[in-house]
């Protein structure tokens, strides 16, 4: 049942602009999956779904899937659309994003598996990206800048 529900979730978020867990729950119920918001929340975490914020302020759940080069291009596009600037302090990159885009950008960075990055923690508009060490931080910044062309 869980696998079928999660397949349906992917189908729904690809077909509709789903902004909230309540909207997703409603669509699942319409499709015959009687579930709770708590179950949906667990599915979202397990499936690594994230929200993108669009220029008009609306948000939408998306699945960051890993399908080779096409997927890499999608991650880079998320970074390009979301990242505003990057500052370095020791081995930490502080990455500022468009409001609502930090989680999507952090997930994209994690999925790209940059050699110089250990991982990211994201809020609403800021990502704390941990480089492997102090010397790796400028390289990590350079890699991210080259993907985004933000020029900072």
C-alpha positions in Angstrom: 0.0 0.0 0.0 2.8 2.4 0.9 4.6 1.9 -2.5 1.4 2.4 -4.4 0.6 5.6 -2.3 4.1 7.0 -3.0 3.7 6.3 -6.7 0.4 8.1 -6.6 2.1 11.0 -4.8 4.7 11.4 -7.6 1.9 11.2 -10.2 -0.1 13.9 -8.4 2.8 16.4 -7.9 3.7 16.0 -11.6 0.2 16.7 -12.7 -0.9 19.4 -10.2 0.7 22.3 -8.5 0.5 21.0 -5.0 1.5 23.7 -2.4 0.5 22.0 0.9 0.3 18.6 2.5 -3.4 19.2 3.0 -3.8 19.6 -0.8 -1.8 16.5 -1.4 -3.9 14.6 1.2 -7.1 15.7 -0.5 -5.9 14.5 -4.0 -4.8 11.2 -2.5 -8.3 10.7 -0.9 -9.9 11.6 -4.3 -7.7 8.8 -5.8 -8.9 6.3 -3.2 -6.0 6.5 -0.8 -7.4 7.2 2.7 -4.5 8.5 4.6 -3.6 11.1 7.2 -1.4 14.3 7.1 1.1 12.6 9.4 1.5 9.7 6.9 1.9 12.2 4.0 4.6 14.1 6.0 6.5 10.9 6.5 6.2 10.0 2.8 7.5 13.5 1.8 10.6 13.1 4.0 11.2 9.5 2.9 10.7 10.4 -0.8 12.9 13.5 -0.4 10.3 15.7 -1.9 11.0 19.4 -1.7 9.2 22.6 -2.5 10.2 25.2 -5.1 9.1 28.8 -4.8 8.3 30.4 -8.1 8.7 34.1 -9.0 5.0 34.7 -8.4 5.4 33.5 -4.8 3.6 30.2 -5.3 5.2 27.0 -4.1 5.1 23.5 -5.6 6.3 20.1 -4.3 8.8 18.4 -6.6 10.8 15.2 -6.6 14.5 15.6 -7.1 15.2 12.3 -9.0 18.5 11.0 -9.9 18.5 10.0 -13.6 22.0 10.8 -14.8 22.9 13.9 -16.9 19.3 15.1 -17.3 18.9 15.0 -13.5 22.2 16.9 -13.0 20.9 19.6 -15.4 17.7 19.9 -13.3 19.8 20.3 -10.1 21.9 22.9 -11.7 18.8 24.8 -12.8 17.4 24.7 -9.3 20.7 26.2 -8.1 20.8 28.8 -10.8 17.3 29.9 -10.1 17.7 29.9 -6.4 21.1 31.0 -5.3 21.8 34.7 -4.8 25.3 34.7 -3.2 27.9 32.7 -1.3 30.2 33.7 1.5 32.9 31.6 3.2 33.9 31.4 6.8 36.5 28.8 7.5 35.1 25.5 6.1 31.5 26.8 6.0 29.8 28.3 3.0 26.8 30.5 3.8 24.6 30.4 0.7 21.8 33.0 0.4 18.8 32.0 -1.8 15.6 33.4 -3.0 13.0 33.1 -0.1 11.7 29.5 0.0 14.4 28.0 -2.2 17.1 27.0 0.4 15.7 23.5 1.0 15.5 22.8 -2.8 19.0 24.2 -3.4 20.5 22.3 -0.4 18.9 19.1 -1.6 20.3 19.7 -5.1 23.8 20.3 -3.7 23.6 17.1 -1.7 22.4 15.1 -4.8 25.2 16.5 -6.9 27.7 15.1 -4.5 30.5 17.6 -4.9 33.8 16.2 -3.8 34.6 19.2 -1.6 31.3 19.2 0.2 30.3 17.1 3.2 26.6 18.2 3.3 24.1 21.0 3.7 21.6 22.2 6.2 18.9 24.5 4.8 16.4 27.0 6.2 14.0 29.2 4.2 16.5 31.4 2.4 19.9 30.3 3.8 22.0 27.2 3.4 24.9 26.2 5.7 27.1 24.1 3.4 30.0 22.3 5.1 33.2 21.9 3.1 35.5 19.0 3.9 38.1 21.4 5.4 39.1 25.1 5.2 41.1 24.5 2.0 38.2 22.9 0.3 35.7 25.7 0.9 37.0 28.0 -1.9 36.9 25.0 -4.3 33.3 24.2 -3.2 32.3 27.9 -3.8 34.0 27.8 -7.2 32.2 24.7 -8.2 28.8 26.1 -7.2 29.5 29.5 -8.8 30.5 27.7 -12.1 27.2 25.8 -12.1 25.1 28.8 -11.3 27.0 31.6 -13.0 26.1 34.0 -10.1 29.5 35.6 -10.4 30.1 36.0 -6.7 
